[in-house]
Amino acid sequence: MTYEQKITSELDFWKFKTLQKSSLFNKVTDTVQKKINSYIPDKIHIAITTAIKQMVKAVLFGSTFTTAKPVTDLTLMHREALINQKIDTYKKTGAAEGGITGAGGFLMSLADFPLLLGIKMKMLFDIAALYGYDVKDYRERLYILHIFQLAFSSKEESKNVFLKMQNWDDIAHKLPTNIDEFDWLTFQQQYRDYIDLAKLAQMVPFIGAAVGAVANYKLIEKLGKTAMMSYRMRHFSLQYAVISSHEIKNDKLKIDN
């Protein structure tokens, strides 16, 4: 079995899991999450929402994460070997950061949200560059936001985002350049709701450090896997488009002859 055949099987399984109906566990979790949210003080919600909003703006308009140059002339297997190394590094960085802020109690745990967002976004920009995409392109940054949304949304919202991401390169040139048309309100709400259960325990004295380290490690791991699957989906979609175009040209030549 070739490397591409192997990862195609992995991709197909990931697609199947992504489009599966919500399980009873997911539905119960969503209900519990909404109940917990009703007990969380508004100042915590505001702090988290503000951090996410600022990061979204930084990703779309700032230059902090746009330094990585697209990598060319590498096989897919080589690219993904480098990407897996990157993800491992970011997981360790995130775990260390989560442990430190978790040990610092409530105020330090609040600081973890923007710090963790920065780590995740920097990782996504590095992954995009290693797959050969220019993150200076607004549409590539928008794709990165979709990856983020896909990883950290409810089951139903993940399906909606996934459907938007299919055949991305066919629709990318039609996307609006006005960022106000991006539904970032849903983006931040879904992300906040997704991580609240894991991250709120980080604010509890004595166990915060351990919870913060493990939670950050797992969250970055999930995002890294989602990013790889998302770019694999684009890779095979483009590959299929090239093959189809070549076949059409050959058929036309046969007809002309």
C-alpha positions as CSV (number, residue, x, y, z in Angstrom):
1,M,0.0,0.0,0.0
2,T,1.4,3.4,-1.0
3,Y,1.5,6.3,1.4
4,E,-1.3,8.1,-0.5
5,Q,-3.5,5.0,-0.4
6,K,-2.9,4.8,3.4
7,I,-3.9,8.4,4.1
8,T,-6.8,8.2,1.7
9,S,-8.3,5.5,3.9
10,E,-7.7,7.6,7.0
11,L,-9.3,10.6,5.3
12,D,-12.4,8.6,4.2
13,F,-12.8,7.4,7.8
14,W,-12.5,11.0,9.2
15,K,-15.1,12.2,6.7
16,F,-17.4,9.5,7.8
17,K,-17.0,10.4,11.5
18,T,-17.4,14.1,10.8
19,L,-20.7,13.6,9.0
20,Q,-22.1,11.1,11.4
21,K,-25.3,12.0,13.3
22,S,-24.9,13.3,16.8
23,S,-24.7,10.5,19.4
24,L,-26.7,10.5,22.6
25,F,-23.4,11.4,24.4
26,N,-22.9,14.5,22.2
27,K,-26.5,15.6,22.8
28,V,-26.2,15.2,26.5
29,T,-22.9,17.0,26.5
30,D,-24.4,20.0,24.6
31,T,-27.2,20.1,27.2
32,V,-24.8,20.0,30.1
33,Q,-22.6,22.7,28.4
34,K,-25.6,25.1,28.0
35,K,-26.5,24.5,31.7
36,I,-23.0,25.2,32.8
37,N,-22.8,28.3,30.7
38,S,-25.8,29.7,32.5
39,Y,-23.9,29.5,35.8
40,I,-20.7,31.1,34.5
41,P,-20.3,34.8,35.5
42,D,-20.7,37.3,32.6
43,K,-17.2,38.7,33.2
44,I,-15.7,35.3,32.4
45,H,-17.8,35.0,29.2
46,I,-16.8,38.5,28.2
47,A,-13.1,37.9,28.8
48,I,-13.1,34.7,26.7
49,T,-15.2,36.3,23.9
50,T,-12.9,39.3,23.8
51,A,-9.8,37.2,23.6
52,I,-11.3,35.2,20.7
53,K,-12.4,38.3,18.9
54,Q,-9.0,39.9,19.1
55,M,-7.3,36.7,17.8
56,V,-9.7,36.5,14.9
57,K,-8.8,40.1,13.9
58,A,-5.1,39.4,14.4
59,V,-5.3,36.4,12.1
60,L,-7.2,38.2,9.3
61,F,-5.5,41.6,9.4
62,G,-2.3,41.3,11.3
63,S,1.1,40.1,10.2
64,T,2.1,38.2,13.4
65,F,1.4,34.8,11.9
66,T,2.1,35.5,8.2
67,T,5.8,35.0,8.2
68,A,6.0,31.4,7.1
69,K,6.8,30.9,3.4
70,P,5.1,28.1,1.5
71,V,7.2,25.1,1.2
72,T,7.7,23.7,-2.3
73,D,9.3,20.6,-4.0
74,L,8.5,18.1,-1.3
75,T,6.6,14.9,-1.5
76,L,3.4,14.6,0.5
77,M,4.9,12.1,2.8
78,H,7.9,14.4,3.5
79,R,5.6,17.3,4.2
80,E,3.5,15.4,6.6
81,A,6.5,14.0,8.5
82,L,7.6,17.6,9.1
83,I,4.0,18.6,10.0
84,N,3.8,15.8,12.6
85,Q,7.0,17.1,14.1
86,K,5.6,20.6,14.3
87,I,2.4,19.4,15.9
88,D,4.3,17.4,18.6
89,T,6.3,20.6,19.4
90,Y,3.2,22.7,19.7
91,K,1.5,20.1,21.9
92,K,4.4,20.2,24.3
93,T,4.5,24.0,24.2
94,G,0.8,24.2,24.9
95,A,1.0,21.6,27.7
96,A,3.8,23.6,29.4
97,E,1.8,26.9,29.1
98,G,-1.4,25.3,30.4
99,G,0.5,23.8,33.4
100,I,2.0,27.1,34.3
101,T,-1.2,29.2,34.0
102,G,-3.2,26.4,35.7
103,A,-0.9,26.5,38.7
104,G,-1.4,30.2,39.0
105,G,-5.1,30.1,39.8
106,F,-8.1,32.0,38.5
107,L,-6.4,35.1,37.0
108,M,-3.6,33.1,35.4
109,S,-6.1,30.7,33.9
110,L,-7.9,33.5,32.3
111,A,-4.6,34.5,30.7
112,D,-4.4,31.0,29.2
113,F,-7.2,31.6,26.7
114,P,-5.4,34.2,24.5
115,L,-2.0,32.5,25.0
116,L,-3.5,29.1,23.9
117,L,-5.2,30.7,20.9
118,G,-1.9,32.2,19.8
119,I,-0.2,28.8,20.0
120,K,-3.0,27.1,18.0
121,M,-3.1,29.8,15.3
122,K,0.7,29.8,14.8
123,M,0.6,26.1,14.4
124,L,-2.1,26.3,11.7
125,F,-0.1,28.9,9.8
126,D,3.0,26.7,9.9
127,I,0.9,23.6,8.8
128,A,-0.5,25.6,5.9
129,A,2.9,26.7,4.7
130,L,4.3,23.2,5.0
131,Y,1.4,22.0,2.7
132,G,2.6,24.7,0.2
133,Y,-0.1,27.3,0.8
134,D,0.6,31.1,1.0
135,V,-0.9,32.3,4.2
136,K,-0.6,35.9,3.1
137,D,-3.6,35.2,0.9
138,Y,-6.8,36.2,2.6
139,R,-8.6,33.1,1.4
140,E,-6.0,30.9,3.0
141,R,-6.4,32.6,6.3
142,L,-10.2,32.2,5.9
143,Y,-9.6,28.5,5.3
144,I,-7.5,28.4,8.5
145,L,-10.5,29.9,10.4
146,H,-12.7,27.2,9.0
147,I,-10.3,24.5,10.2
148,F,-10.4,26.0,13.6
149,Q,-14.2,26.1,13.5
150,L,-14.4,22.5,12.3
151,A,-12.2,21.3,15.2
152,F,-14.0,23.2,18.0
153,S,-17.6,23.2,17.1
154,S,-20.6,21.2,18.1
155,K,-21.4,18.1,15.9
156,E,-24.1,19.9,13.9
157,E,-22.0,23.0,13.3
158,S,-19.0,20.9,12.4
159,K,-21.1,19.3,9.6
160,N,-22.0,22.8,8.3
161,V,-18.4,23.9,8.2
162,F,-17.2,20.7,6.6
163,L,-19.7,21.1,3.7
164,K,-18.4,24.7,3.2
165,M,-14.8,23.4,3.0
166,Q,-15.5,20.7,0.4
167,N,-14.2,21.7,-3.0
168,W,-12.7,24.8,-1.4
169,D,-10.4,25.6,-4.4
170,D,-13.4,25.7,-6.7
171,I,-15.2,28.3,-4.6
172,A,-12.3,30.2,-3.0
173,H,-12.2,32.8,-5.8
174,K,-15.9,33.6,-5.3
175,L,-15.5,34.3,-1.6
176,P,-16.3,37.8,-0.3
177,T,-13.3,39.9,0.6
178,N,-15.3,41.7,3.2
179,I,-14.5,40.1,6.6
180,D,-17.8,41.4,8.0
181,E,-19.5,38.6,6.0
182,F,-17.7,35.9,8.0
183,D,-19.8,34.6,10.8
184,W,-17.2,35.0,13.5
185,L,-19.8,35.4,16.2
186,T,-20.8,31.8,15.8
187,F,-17.1,31.0,15.5
188,Q,-16.2,32.4,18.9
189,Q,-19.4,31.0,20.6
190,Q,-18.8,27.5,19.3
191,Y,-15.1,27.6,20.4
192,R,-15.9,29.0,23.8
193,D,-18.6,26.4,24.4
194,Y,-16.4,23.6,23.2
195,I,-13.5,24.3,25.5
196,D,-15.4,25.5,28.6
197,L,-15.9,22.0,30.1
198,A,-12.2,21.2,29.8
199,K,-10.8,24.6,30.7
200,L,-13.0,25.6,33.6
201,A,-11.4,22.9,35.7
202,Q,-8.1,24.6,35.1
203,M,-9.2,27.4,37.4
204,V,-9.7,25.0,40.4
205,P,-6.9,25.2,43.0
206,F,-4.5,22.3,43.3
207,I,-5.6,20.4,40.2
208,G,-5.4,23.4,37.8
209,A,-1.9,22.7,36.6
210,A,-2.5,19.1,35.7
211,V,-5.8,19.8,34.0
212,G,-4.3,22.8,32.1
213,A,-1.4,20.7,30.7
214,V,-3.6,17.8,29.6
215,A,-6.4,19.9,28.2
216,N,-4.0,22.1,26.1
217,Y,-2.2,19.0,24.9
218,K,-5.4,17.3,23.8
219,L,-6.9,20.5,22.2
220,I,-3.8,21.1,20.1
221,E,-3.6,17.4,19.1
222,K,-7.2,17.6,17.9
223,L,-6.6,20.8,16.0
224,G,-3.5,19.4,14.4
225,K,-5.3,16.3,13.2
226,T,-8.2,18.3,11.9
227,A,-5.8,20.6,10.0
228,M,-4.0,17.6,8.4
229,M,-7.3,16.0,7.3
230,S,-8.5,19.3,5.9
231,Y,-5.5,19.9,3.8
232,R,-5.5,16.2,2.7
233,M,-9.0,16.8,1.5
234,R,-7.8,19.7,-0.6
235,H,-4.8,17.8,-1.9
236,F,-6.9,14.9,-3.2
237,S,-9.6,17.2,-4.5
238,L,-7.0,19.1,-6.6
239,Q,-5.4,15.9,-7.7
240,Y,-8.7,14.6,-8.9
241,A,-9.5,17.8,-10.7
242,V,-6.1,17.6,-12.6
243,I,-6.7,14.0,-13.6
244,S,-10.2,14.8,-14.8
245,S,-9.0,17.8,-16.8
246,H,-6.3,15.6,-18.4
247,E,-8.9,12.9,-19.3
248,I,-11.2,15.5,-20.9
249,K,-8.3,16.9,-23.0
250,N,-7.4,13.4,-24.1
251,D,-11.0,12.6,-25.0
252,K,-11.2,15.8,-27.0
253,L,-8.0,15.0,-28.9
254,K,-9.5,11.5,-29.8
255,I,-12.7,13.1,-31.1
256,D,-10.8,15.7,-33.1
257,N,-8.7,13.0,-34.7
